[in-house]
């Protein structure tokens, strides 16, 4: 049986938008969570780095939430 403290810790874990792992510390961006490790990796990565493209692709979800695409009817 889990203790109350263990249950609270589990409830506070959130899935990171970037690495998709459950973490306890990070930032909330709209309805999304980015863990501190991924946040650090994002802000310190060079645009020439191959992982930079990966971060951009993962962050597209945030952009889509802000600016949903509207299809025009022909």
PyMOL commands that set and color helices and strands:
alter all, ss='L'
color gray80, all
select helices_A, chain A and resi 4-12+36-44+50-66
alter helices_A, ss='H'
color red, helices_A
select strands_A, chain A and resi 14-15+22-23+26-29+32-35
alter strands_A, ss='S'
color yellow, strands_A
deselect
rebuild
show_as cartoon
